[in-house]
Protein backbone atom coordinates (compact mmCIF):
# COMPACT_ATOMS: atom_id res chain seq x y z
CA UNK A 1 0.00 0.00 0.00
CA UNK A 2 2.99 2.34 0.43
CA UNK A 3 2.46 5.54 -1.54
CA UNK A 4 -0.87 4.41 -3.03
CA UNK A 5 -3.98 6.52 -3.49
CA UNK A 6 -6.81 5.09 -1.39
CA UNK A 7 -9.04 8.16 -1.52
CA UNK A 8 -12.49 7.32 -0.12
CA UNK A 9 -11.57 3.61 0.09
CA UNK A 10 -13.83 1.40 2.19
CA UNK A 11 -11.48 -0.48 4.53
CA UNK A 12 -13.94 -0.93 7.37
CA UNK A 13 -12.97 -3.92 9.56
CA UNK A 14 -9.96 -4.56 7.30
CA UNK A 15 -7.04 -6.62 8.65
CA UNK A 16 -4.09 -4.27 8.20
CA UNK A 17 -1.83 -5.48 11.00
CA UNK A 18 1.72 -4.15 10.48
CA UNK A 19 0.62 -2.74 7.10
CA UNK A 20 2.85 -0.17 5.44
CA UNK A 21 0.59 2.79 4.64
CA UNK A 22 3.34 5.40 4.76
CA UNK A 23 2.97 8.29 2.30
CA UNK A 24 -0.42 6.87 1.33
CA UNK A 25 -3.50 8.95 0.55
CA UNK A 26 -6.32 7.78 2.83
CA UNK A 27 -8.30 10.97 2.56
CA UNK A 28 -11.96 10.43 3.49
CA UNK A 29 -11.32 6.66 3.69
CA UNK A 30 -13.44 4.47 5.96
CA UNK A 31 -11.19 2.50 8.34
CA UNK A 32 -13.75 2.10 11.10
CA UNK A 33 -13.09 -0.97 13.26
CA UNK A 34 -10.02 -1.80 11.15
CA UNK A 35 -7.10 -3.69 12.70
CA UNK A 36 -4.04 -1.46 12.24
CA UNK A 37 -1.86 -2.83 15.04
CA UNK A 38 1.76 -1.65 14.51
CA UNK A 39 0.79 -0.14 11.14
CA UNK A 40 3.01 2.47 9.50
CA UNK A 41 1.03 5.59 8.57
CA UNK A 42 4.03 7.92 8.64
CA UNK A 43 3.45 11.02 6.47
CA UNK A 44 0.15 9.62 5.21
CA UNK A 45 -2.69 11.93 4.17
CA UNK A 46 -5.73 10.77 6.13
CA UNK A 47 -7.66 14.02 6.28
CA UNK A 48 -11.34 13.45 7.15
CA UNK A 49 -10.79 9.68 7.37
CA UNK A 50 -12.91 7.54 9.68
CA UNK A 51 -10.92 5.46 12.21
CA UNK A 52 -13.78 5.08 14.69
CA UNK A 53 -13.31 2.09 17.01
CA UNK A 54 -10.23 1.00 15.02
CA UNK A 55 -7.23 -0.66 16.68
CA UNK A 56 -4.03 1.31 16.03
CA UNK A 57 -1.98 0.20 19.05
CA UNK A 58 1.74 0.88 18.49
CA UNK A 59 1.00 2.51 15.11
CA UNK A 60 3.36 5.14 13.68
CA UNK A 61 1.57 8.32 12.59
CA UNK A 62 4.61 10.61 12.63
CA UNK A 63 4.07 13.70 10.43
CA UNK A 64 0.75 12.32 9.17
CA UNK A 65 -1.96 14.76 8.08
CA UNK A 66 -5.04 13.71 10.07
CA UNK A 67 -6.90 17.00 10.03
CA UNK A 68 -10.63 16.50 10.73
CA UNK A 69 -10.20 12.71 10.92
CA UNK A 70 -12.29 10.77 13.44
CA UNK A 71 -10.91 8.33 16.02
CA UNK A 72 -13.99 7.99 18.24
CA UNK A 73 -13.46 5.23 20.86
CA UNK A 74 -10.40 4.02 18.97
CA UNK A 75 -7.63 1.95 20.61
CA UNK A 76 -4.55 4.17 20.29
CA UNK A 77 -2.20 3.11 23.08
CA UNK A 78 1.54 3.59 22.48
CA UNK A 79 0.94 5.41 19.19
CA UNK A 80 3.41 7.96 17.77
CA UNK A 81 1.93 11.26 16.53
CA UNK A 82 5.12 13.33 16.52
CA UNK A 83 4.67 16.52 14.45
CA UNK A 84 1.38 15.18 13.07
CA UNK A 85 -1.41 17.51 11.92
CA UNK A 86 -4.49 16.80 14.06
CA UNK A 87 -6.27 20.11 13.49
CA UNK A 88 -9.95 19.63 14.47
CA UNK A 89 -9.43 15.87 14.74
CA UNK A 90 -12.04 14.02 16.83
CA UNK A 91 -10.65 11.62 19.45
CA UNK A 92 -13.68 11.40 21.74
CA UNK A 93 -13.46 8.48 24.17
CA UNK A 94 -10.23 7.19 22.59
CA UNK A 95 -7.73 5.17 24.60
CA UNK A 96 -4.48 7.10 24.11
CA UNK A 97 -2.43 5.79 27.04
CA UNK A 98 1.31 6.37 26.54
CA UNK A 99 0.84 8.05 23.15
CA UNK A 100 3.41 10.63 22.02
CA UNK A 101 2.13 13.92 20.54
CA UNK A 102 5.46 15.77 20.73
CA UNK A 103 5.29 18.86 18.51
CA UNK A 104 1.88 17.89 17.09
CA UNK A 105 -0.79 20.35 15.95
CA UNK A 106 -3.94 19.60 17.96
CA UNK A 107 -5.59 22.98 17.51
CA UNK A 108 -9.34 22.63 17.88
CA UNK A 109 -9.05 18.87 18.43
CA UNK A 110 -11.68 17.08 20.53
CA UNK A 111 -10.16 14.75 23.15
CA UNK A 112 -13.25 14.70 25.35
CA UNK A 113 -13.49 11.67 27.64
CA UNK A 114 -10.20 10.33 26.24
CA UNK A 115 -7.82 8.28 28.38
CA UNK A 116 -4.66 10.41 28.34
CA UNK A 117 -2.69 8.62 31.05
CA UNK A 118 1.03 8.80 30.34
CA UNK A 119 0.57 10.88 27.18
CA UNK A 120 3.24 13.38 26.13
CA UNK A 121 2.08 16.69 24.67
CA UNK A 122 5.62 18.09 24.81
CA UNK A 123 5.68 21.24 22.68
CA UNK A 124 2.28 20.41 21.17
CA UNK A 125 -0.24 23.06 20.13
CA UNK A 126 -3.57 22.41 21.87
CA UNK A 127 -4.99 25.87 21.37
CA UNK A 128 -8.79 25.65 21.51
CA UNK A 129 -8.74 21.89 22.08
CA UNK A 130 -11.32 20.14 24.24
CA UNK A 131 -10.08 17.78 26.96
CA UNK A 132 -13.40 17.75 28.81
CA UNK A 133 -13.82 14.73 31.06
CA UNK A 134 -10.43 13.28 30.09
CA UNK A 135 -8.16 11.30 32.43
CA UNK A 136 -4.84 13.10 32.91
CA UNK A 137 -2.70 10.88 35.15
CA UNK A 138 1.01 11.32 34.34
CA UNK A 139 0.16 13.50 31.33
CA UNK A 140 2.94 15.85 30.20
CA UNK A 141 2.11 19.34 28.90
CA UNK A 142 5.59 20.85 29.06
CA UNK A 143 6.08 23.70 26.55
CA UNK A 144 2.59 23.04 25.16
CA UNK A 145 0.25 25.79 24.02
CA UNK A 146 -2.96 25.38 26.04
CA UNK A 147 -4.52 28.75 25.31
CA UNK A 148 -8.28 28.39 25.10
CA UNK A 149 -8.15 24.65 25.85
CA UNK A 150 -11.14 23.33 27.80
CA UNK A 151 -10.34 21.05 30.77
CA UNK A 152 -13.81 21.07 32.34
CA UNK A 153 -14.39 17.79 34.17
CA UNK A 154 -10.86 16.49 33.47
CA UNK A 155 -9.60 14.37 36.35
CA UNK A 156 -6.79 12.36 37.91
CA UNK A 157 -7.27 8.80 39.13
CA UNK A 158 -4.17 8.79 41.35
CA UNK A 159 -0.98 10.67 42.10
CA UNK A 160 -0.02 14.23 42.85
CA UNK A 161 -1.56 16.59 40.30
CA UNK A 162 1.33 19.04 40.59
CA UNK A 163 3.71 16.45 39.15
CA UNK A 164 1.48 15.43 36.27
CA UNK A 165 -0.11 18.75 35.34
CA UNK A 166 2.88 20.90 36.05
CA UNK A 167 2.64 23.11 32.97
CA UNK A 168 -1.02 24.06 32.95
CA UNK A 169 -0.60 27.80 32.98
CA UNK A 170 -1.68 29.60 29.84
CA UNK A 171 1.78 30.50 28.62
CA UNK A 172 3.18 27.08 29.53
CA UNK A 173 6.66 28.48 29.73
CA UNK A 174 8.04 26.81 32.82
CA UNK A 175 7.74 23.51 34.69
CA UNK A 176 6.02 25.17 37.66
CA UNK A 177 2.24 25.07 37.47
CA UNK A 178 0.05 28.07 38.09
CA UNK A 179 -1.67 26.68 41.16
CA UNK A 180 -4.43 29.28 40.87
CA UNK A 181 -5.79 27.27 37.96
CA UNK A 182 -6.32 24.15 40.04
CA UNK A 183 -9.17 23.71 42.48
CA UNK A 184 -8.71 21.84 45.81
CA UNK A 185 -8.12 18.21 45.02
CA UNK A 186 -9.23 15.28 47.16
CA UNK A 187 -8.72 11.89 45.42
CA UNK A 188 -11.03 11.26 42.44
CA UNK A 189 -12.50 14.77 42.57
CA UNK A 190 -13.15 16.31 39.19
CA UNK A 191 -10.58 18.88 38.06
CA UNK A 192 -11.79 22.34 37.09
CA UNK A 193 -9.49 24.66 35.22
CA UNK A 194 -10.57 28.27 34.93
CA UNK A 195 -8.98 30.44 32.29
CA UNK A 196 -7.68 33.70 33.79
CA UNK A 197 -8.87 36.96 32.29
CA UNK A 198 -6.42 38.31 29.74
Secondary structure, DSSP 8 states (H G I E B T S, - for coil): -TT-B-TT-B-TT-B-TT-B-TT-B-TT-B-TT-B-TT-B-TT-B-TT-B-TT-B-TT-B-TT-B-TT-B-TT-B-TT-B-TT-B-TT-B-TT-B-TT-B-TT-B-TT-B-TT-B-TT-B-TT-B-TT-B-TT-B-TT-B-TT-B-TT-B-TT-B-SSS-HHHHTTT-SSS--SSS--GGGB----TT-B--B-----
